[in-house]
Amino acid sequence: MTLHKGSSMAKYQYSEQGVSVKLKYNESPENLIKRFKKKFMKSGITQECRQRMFYEKPSDKRRRRRREGRNRILKELKKEQERNN
């Protein structure tokens, strides 16, 4: 599945097969698993699965996206204020 530019998860792309990582030279299995977990969480697959478990009305979807956007902006403002202090 390739996400399009208008998608909320456009910066994280994953293919039909899912997320994959290649073993780097002299890399421990623990680091490989850690990289995989990080990449998997950033891809948003688990979040998308949870959202698709039940039908979400378009009005509820818009409301949720608006709320998430507002929270994201507030979080960025809070970080910026902490940096300035």
Secondary structure, 3 states (H helix, E strand, C coil): CCCCCCCCCCCCCCECCECCCCCCCCCCHHHHHHHHHHHHHHHCHHHHHHHHCCCCCHHHHHHHHHHHHHHHHHHHHHHHHHHHC
